[in-house]
Amino acid sequence: MVGLRCLCRLAGPLLRSSPPTPRRRLLLASLSSAPRGQGEAVHLPVGQLYGGRYMVTQIPGDGVGPELMGHVERVLASARVPVEFEVARVDSGSPGRRGLGAAIRAVGRNGVALKGNFESAADATPGHRRSLNVHFRNGLGLFASVNHYRSLEGVCSAAAARRGRSRAPDMDTVVIRETTEGEYAHLEHESVPGVVESLKIITRRRSLRLAEFAFGYARRHGRRRVTVVHKANIMKLADGLFLECCRRVSEGYPEVEFDAVIVDNATMQLVSRPGQFDVLVTPNLYGVVVNNICAGLVGGPGLVPGASYGRRCAVFQTAIRNTAPGLAGRDAANPVAMLLASCLMLEHLRLGAHARLIRRAVLRTLTRDRVRTRDVGGDASSTQVVDHCGQADRGEVPHRGR
């Protein structure tokens, strides 16, 4: 990092004094802190269509992931969805992380993926120091994680039900998290024995990119307010830059109210009055904490779908990155989050009618018919929930398109 900064300082004056050739302009742009494409809309890719059917990369992941993918395939087949899966298996336990490169290439080729979660054990060996999930996101340029937390009538976690609560608190909140830098930059080392330095990286370019995405999302979905979560009172340069970028972008969206909240206050406000937030925008690490709180408030990780977006692809998965190895092979994992993630995928592919059909069936199963797994107070198996969803969507099967 120090060497790169020195190179920029030495090269800058030389480049500025030389003739304005196209090559010089390109190099100056690469050294500049100004973001490329600032103010441009984020154009999300749709996917590859072959013979009237969309090709989607399926990455089963670890733990309960393979079981959940099987449930999704059954429901999509029942609804006659025109989607074919290209399965890419990644062996997260192998030293070379076998299959990761092939999975990244498959997602890049198809533009869309449905993904299970990779195990990221805290006691991983030094060769696995960088998280597999981070490798995957960086390899595809996925910079924005979008999770929508919405309370459902009569649904809460089993633990909340035991305390006499009949439903989750009123909540309709979107969390948009930056996923390429911050503490997840993986720049850490032991400078001397017993002293570890871990660098937090915040850049103007990527902060502006996320802010543009977030405010664009708010405009497209009719959201009234965007709240930035930060710790700029302590990390005045890093979080101060993130906050400044979001405030700057907000000026281009006068119809969306701009607000900011310190991260520790945000967590308290979420627990005490979650309904006050509309769209929350966070740097990387804060987003992980906020997402887990929100998931707990609406009933747990088995209920909430999520999506990650880049310039060239989109990946759909559960909002909370939990592999649940203790539930693997027991037919006990809640399939709702992954089924709803498949609905987000179908909407992205412009198969809105199929998405609505499946979402209605899933929500009817969960709320009206109360067929639920144990984590949300029921006694049904995963298969029983999926079977009921399949029966609920047996009506008019939609044609391709909206």
KELUMLUM-431749 format. One line per 4 residues: number of its first residue (from 1); their letters; for each residue x negated, y negated, z of C-alpha. Coordinates in Angstrom, 2 decimals, padded with zeros to 5 digits. Example, Ala and Ser with C-alpha at 12.3 -4.5 7.8 and 13.67 -1.06 7.14 Angstrom:
REM KELUMLUM-431749
1 = as = -012.30:004.50:007.80 | -013.67:001.06:007.14
END
This chain:
REM KELUMLUM-431749
1 = mvgl = 000.00:000.00:000.00 | -002.80:-002.44:000.93 | -004.64:-001.57:-002.28 | -001.52:-002.24:-004.36
5 = rclc = -001.01:-005.64:-002.75 | -004.64:-006.56:-003.42 | -004.26:-005.49:-007.04 | -001.16:-007.65:-007.42
9 = rlag = -002.95:-010.70:-005.94 | -005.95:-010.24:-008.22 | -004.01:-009.41:-011.36 | -001.31:-012.07:-010.99
13 = pllr = -003.44:-015.18:-011.74 | -005.27:-013.40:-014.55 | -002.03:-012.34:-016.19 | -000.47:-015.77:-015.83
17 = sspp = -003.49:-017.40:-017.51 | -003.46:-015.04:-020.49 | -001.32:-015.44:-023.63 | 002.37:-014.47:-023.18
21 = tprr = 002.26:-011.12:-024.97 | 005.13:-008.62:-024.56 | 002.82:-006.24:-022.70 | 001.82:-008.99:-020.26
25 = rlll = 005.47:-009.90:-019.63 | 006.26:-006.23:-018.88 | 003.39:-005.94:-016.40 | 004.33:-009.21:-014.69
29 = asls = 007.89:-007.97:-014.32 | 006.67:-004.76:-012.71 | 004.60:-006.71:-010.17 | 007.32:-009.23:-009.43
33 = sapr = 009.52:-008.93:-006.35 | 012.54:-010.10:-008.32 | 015.01:-007.26:-008.97 | 015.64:-006.01:-012.45
37 = gqge = 019.24:-006.23:-013.54 | 020.21:-008.57:-010.71 | 023.82:-009.53:-011.12 | 024.51:-006.78:-013.64
41 = avhl = 027.36:-004.37:-013.04 | 026.49:-000.84:-012.00 | 027.74:001.39:-014.81 | 028.41:004.84:-013.43
45 = pvgq = 028.01:007.79:-015.81 | 030.97:010.07:-016.46 | 029.57:013.48:-017.42 | 028.98:015.79:-020.36
49 = lygg = 031.95:017.24:-022.25 | 031.46:020.46:-024.23 | 034.33:021.99:-026.19 | 036.97:020.23:-024.12
53 = rymv = 035.41:021.24:-020.78 | 033.08:019.30:-018.50 | 029.79:020.86:-017.47 | 029.02:020.23:-013.78
57 = tqip = 025.93:021.31:-011.87 | 026.80:023.31:-008.76 | 024.21:023.48:-005.98 | 025.45:025.83:-003.22
61 = gdgv = 022.90:024.72:-000.61 | 022.39:026.39:002.76 | 024.57:027.63:005.62 | 028.25:027.61:004.70
65 = gpel = 027.59:025.91:001.35 | 027.86:029.01:-000.85 | 031.18:029.99:000.79 | 032.61:026.50:000.30
69 = mghv = 031.63:026.53:-003.38 | 033.50:029.80:-003.83 | 036.61:028.21:-002.30 | 036.34:025.21:-004.65
73 = ervl = 036.04:027.48:-007.68 | 039.22:029.34:-006.69 | 041.27:026.16:-006.23 | 040.01:024.59:-009.46
77 = asar = 040.79:027.79:-011.36 | 044.30:027.85:-009.89 | 044.85:024.28:-011.13 | 043.33:025.14:-014.54
81 = vpve = 040.78:022.36:-014.32 | 038.64:022.07:-017.50 | 035.31:022.30:-015.68 | 032.47:024.78:-016.02
85 = feva = 029.79:025.11:-013.34 | 026.10:025.50:-014.06 | 024.81:027.00:-010.81 | 021.39:025.82:-009.61
89 = rvds = 020.14:027.63:-006.52 | 017.48:026.04:-004.33 | 015.54:028.14:-001.84 | 014.96:025.61:000.95
93 = gspg = 013.04:028.16:003.01 | 010.34:028.87:000.45 | 007.00:027.02:000.71 | 007.38:025.56:-002.76
97 = rrgl = 011.09:024.84:-002.38 | 011.82:027.10:-005.30 | 014.49:025.85:-007.68 | 014.50:022.18:-006.61
101 = gaai = 012.96:020.89:-009.83 | 015.34:022.94:-011.95 | 018.31:021.65:-009.94 | 017.22:018.04:-010.41
105 = ravg = 016.82:018.59:-014.16 | 020.25:020.24:-014.37 | 021.94:017.31:-012.61 | 020.09:014.86:-014.84
109 = rngv = 021.26:016.80:-017.90 | 024.93:017.09:-016.88 | 025.25:013.77:-015.07 | 027.51:015.21:-012.35
113 = alkg = 026.99:017.67:-009.51 | 028.90:019.29:-006.66 | 026.39:019.97:-003.92 | 026.16:021.85:-000.65
117 = nfes = 023.77:020.64:002.03 | 020.12:021.59:002.45 | 018.78:022.55:005.86 | 016.39:019.92:007.26
121 = aada = 015.06:021.47:010.45 | 013.22:019.20:012.87 | 010.59:021.91:013.44 | 009.72:022.25:009.74
125 = tpgh = 006.12:023.03:008.85 | 003.80:020.18:007.73 | 004.20:021.25:004.11 | 007.94:020.59:004.43
129 = rrsl = 007.57:017.27:006.22 | 009.62:015.40:003.66 | 013.30:016.31:003.82 | 014.61:018.38:000.93
133 = nvhf = 017.69:016.15:000.77 | 015.45:013.07:000.46 | 013.40:014.78:-002.29 | 016.61:015.55:-004.14
137 = rngl = 017.99:012.01:-003.87 | 014.71:010.40:-004.88 | 014.29:012.76:-007.81 | 017.64:011.65:-009.21
141 = glfa = 017.49:007.99:-008.21 | 020.60:008.25:-006.00 | 020.66:004.92:-004.18 | 024.20:004.54:-002.80
145 = svnh = 026.11:006.91:-000.53 | 029.86:006.22:-000.35 | 032.08:007.83:002.30 | 035.72:006.96:002.91
149 = yrsl = 037.05:007.61:006.44 | 040.81:007.71:006.72 | 042.89:008.97:009.64 | 045.57:011.54:008.78
153 = egvc = 048.94:011.90:010.45 | 048.82:014.47:013.24 | 045.18:015.40:012.60 | 042.33:015.07:015.08
157 = saaa = 039.47:017.21:016.30 | 040.17:020.19:018.54 | 038.21:018.48:021.34 | 040.42:015.37:021.09
161 = arrg = 043.56:017.53:021.09 | 042.45:019.19:024.31 | 042.29:015.72:025.87 | 045.91:015.08:024.90
165 = rsra = 045.35:013.08:021.72 | 047.74:013.96:018.90 | 045.95:012.15:016.07 | 042.83:010.21:015.22
169 = pdmd = 042.80:006.42:015.73 | 044.06:004.32:012.81 | 041.19:003.98:010.40 | 040.66:003.24:006.71
173 = tvvi = 036.98:002.40:006.38 | 034.40:002.86:003.62 | 030.72:003.20:004.55 | 028.19:002.39:001.80
177 = rett = 024.64:003.35:002.73 | 021.36:002.63:000.97 | 019.55:005.97:000.51 | 016.13:005.31:-001.04
181 = egey = 014.09:003.43:001.56 | 014.16:002.19:005.16 | 012.89:004.71:007.70 | 013.45:007.47:005.13
185 = ahle = 010.52:006.25:003.03 | 008.44:009.00:004.71 | 005.46:006.72:005.23 | 004.10:007.85:008.59
189 = hesv = 000.77:009.02:009.94 | -001.14:009.57:013.15 | -003.61:006.69:013.19 | -005.44:008.00:016.27
193 = pgvv = -004.61:011.04:018.39 | -001.36:010.41:020.22 | -000.41:007.30:018.21 | 001.95:007.67:015.23
197 = eslk = 002.84:004.85:012.87 | 006.07:005.16:010.88 | 006.76:002.42:008.32 | 010.19:001.04:007.53
201 = iitr = 010.38:-000.23:003.95 | 012.99:-002.77:002.86 | 012.68:-004.33:-000.61 | 014.53:-007.23:-002.14
205 = rrsl = 015.18:-005.38:-005.38 | 016.82:-002.34:-003.80 | 018.74:-004.38:-001.23 | 020.20:-006.55:-003.98
209 = rlae = 021.06:-003.44:-005.97 | 022.99:-001.90:-003.08 | 024.73:-005.18:-002.23 | 025.84:-005.58:-005.85
213 = fafg = 027.17:-002.02:-005.81 | 029.02:-002.58:-002.51 | 030.69:-005.84:-003.47 | 031.55:-004.42:-006.88
217 = yarr = 033.14:-001.44:-005.15 | 035.14:-003.77:-002.89 | 036.40:-005.74:-005.89 | 037.38:-002.64:-007.90
221 = hgrr = 039.23:-001.06:-004.97 | 040.94:-004.21:-003.67 | 039.00:-004.26:-000.40 | 039.25:-007.52:001.52
225 = rvtv = 036.03:-007.64:003.57 | 032.45:-006.36:003.45 | 030.57:-006.15:006.76 | 026.79:-005.74:006.75
229 = vhka = 025.31:-003.68:009.60 | 021.82:-004.84:010.61 | 019.32:-005.44:013.41 | 017.92:-008.73:012.13
233 = nimk = 017.79:-010.17:015.63 | 014.83:-007.84:016.31 | 013.52:-006.77:012.88 | 013.66:-010.29:011.50
237 = ladg = 011.70:-009.61:008.31 | 012.97:-006.15:007.28 | 016.62:-006.33:008.32 | 016.53:-010.08:007.78
241 = lfle = 015.74:-009.44:004.11 | 018.55:-006.88:003.80 | 021.03:-009.30:005.39 | 019.84:-012.19:003.22
245 = ccrr = 020.29:-010.12:000.04 | 023.83:-009.10:000.98 | 024.75:-012.69:001.83 | 023.31:-013.89:-001.48
249 = vseg = 025.28:-011.35:-003.52 | 028.48:-012.15:-001.61 | 028.44:-015.64:-003.14 | 029.37:-014.08:-006.47
253 = ypev = 032.47:-012.42:-004.98 | 034.52:-015.26:-003.44 | 037.63:-013.09:-003.12 | 035.78:-010.68:-000.76
257 = efda = 035.13:-011.90:002.77 | 031.54:-011.53:004.00 | 030.74:-010.55:007.57 | 027.77:-009.15:009.51
261 = vivd = 027.41:-007.20:012.75 | 024.40:-005.99:014.73 | 024.15:-002.20:014.60 | 024.50:-001.54:018.34
265 = natm = 027.59:-003.75:018.51 | 028.94:-002.04:015.38 | 028.82:001.38:017.06 | 030.66:000.07:020.11
269 = qlvs = 033.29:-001.68:017.97 | 033.80:001.47:015.91 | 034.56:003.52:019.01 | 036.77:000.88:020.66
273 = rpgq = 038.56:-000.64:017.63 | 037.72:001.25:014.40 | 040.61:-000.21:012.41 | 038.96:-003.64:012.23
277 = fdvl = 036.40:-002.59:009.61 | 037.08:-002.41:005.88 | 033.77:-001.81:004.04 | 030.54:-001.32:006.01
281 = vtpn = 027.22:-001.73:004.19 | 024.13:-000.34:005.90 | 020.44:000.32:005.44 | 019.44:003.97:005.40
285 = lygv = 019.11:005.08:009.02 | 021.94:002.97:010.44 | 024.23:004.51:007.84 | 023.53:008.01:009.15
289 = vvnn = 024.55:006.98:012.67 | 027.63:005.05:011.53 | 028.76:007.89:009.26 | 028.61:010.45:012.05
293 = icag = 030.58:008.21:014.42 | 033.25:007.63:011.77 | 033.51:011.34:011.00 | 033.98:012.14:014.67
297 = lvgg = 036.72:009.52:014.95 | 038.85:010.93:012.12 | 038.55:014.58:013.14 | 035.08:015.88:012.36
301 = pglv = 032.70:016.69:009.50 | 035.03:019.27:007.97 | 037.50:016.62:006.79 | 035.53:013.92:004.99
305 = pgas = 034.22:014.04:001.41 | 031.37:011.91:000.15 | 029.55:010.83:-002.99 | 026.09:009.58:-003.94
309 = ygrr = 025.54:007.43:-007.01 | 022.58:006.54:-009.20 | 022.23:004.81:-012.54 | 022.40:008.07:-014.48
313 = cavf = 024.26:010.58:-012.32 | 026.70:011.13:-009.46 | 026.63:013.86:-006.80 | 029.66:014.88:-004.74
317 = qtai = 029.43:016.67:-001.39 | 030.67:016.52:002.19 | 030.14:013.17:003.90 | 028.19:014.66:006.82
321 = rnta = 025.08:016.67:005.92 | 025.78:019.63:008.19 | 024.91:023.13:006.96 | 026.71:024.80:009.94
325 = pgla = 024.52:027.93:009.93 | 026.39:029.27:012.96 | 029.59:029.50:010.88 | 028.00:031.09:007.80
329 = grda = 029.54:034.45:006.90 | 032.36:034.13:009.46 | 035.09:032.69:007.17 | 035.53:029.91:009.72
333 = anpv = 034.16:026.74:008.08 | 036.66:024.00:007.27 | 036.92:023.85:003.44 | 038.83:020.54:003.35
337 = amll = 035.84:018.18:002.97 | 034.39:020.12:000.05 | 037.78:020.49:-001.63 | 038.34:016.73:-001.35
341 = ascl = 034.79:016.15:-002.65 | 035.78:018.14:-005.73 | 038.75:015.76:-006.13 | 036.36:012.79:-006.13
345 = mleh = 034.34:014.62:-008.76 | 037.43:015.16:-010.92 | 038.38:011.48:-010.67 | 034.86:010.57:-011.73
349 = lrlg = 035.30:012.87:-014.75 | 038.59:011.10:-015.57 | 040.62:014.16:-014.65 | 042.83:012.12:-012.37
353 = ahar = 045.97:014.26:-012.73 | 044.11:017.40:-011.62 | 042.52:015.49:-008.75 | 045.90:014.24:-007.51
357 = lirr = 047.41:017.71:-007.74 | 044.66:019.31:-005.66 | 044.46:016.46:-003.14 | 048.22:016.61:-002.54
361 = avlr = 048.00:020.35:-001.97 | 045.09:020.00:000.46 | 046.67:017.19:002.47 | 050.05:018.95:002.55
365 = tltr = 048.36:022.08:003.86 | 046.58:020.08:006.54 | 049.30:017.65:007.69 | 052.78:018.94:006.87
369 = drvr = 052.21:022.69:006.95 | 049.51:022.48:009.66 | 047.41:025.33:008.27 | 044.07:024.43:009.80
373 = trdv = 040.75:025.86:010.88 | 039.74:025.86:014.53 | 037.68:022.63:014.40 | 040.91:020.65:013.91
377 = ggda = 043.06:022.59:016.34 | 044.27:025.48:014.17 | 043.61:029.19:014.05 | 043.44:029.81:010.30
381 = sstq = 040.41:031.17:008.49 | 038.77:029.32:005.60 | 040.34:031.78:003.17 | 043.82:031.27:004.62
385 = vvdh = 043.52:027.49:004.22 | 042.38:027.87:000.62 | 045.10:030.41:-000.17 | 047.71:028.00:001.14
389 = cgqa = 046.27:025.17:-000.96 | 046.46:027.42:-004.02 | 050.13:028.15:-003.35 | 050.87:024.46:-002.78
393 = drge = 049.45:023.39:-006.16 | 051.43:025.94:-008.15 | 053.63:023.56:-010.00 | 053.18:021.70:-013.19
397 = vphr = 049.54:022.07:-014.20 | 048.43:018.75:-015.71 | 046.80:018.27:-019.06 | 043.29:016.87:-019.29
401 = gr = 043.01:013.16:-018.56 | 044.75:010.69:-016.31
END
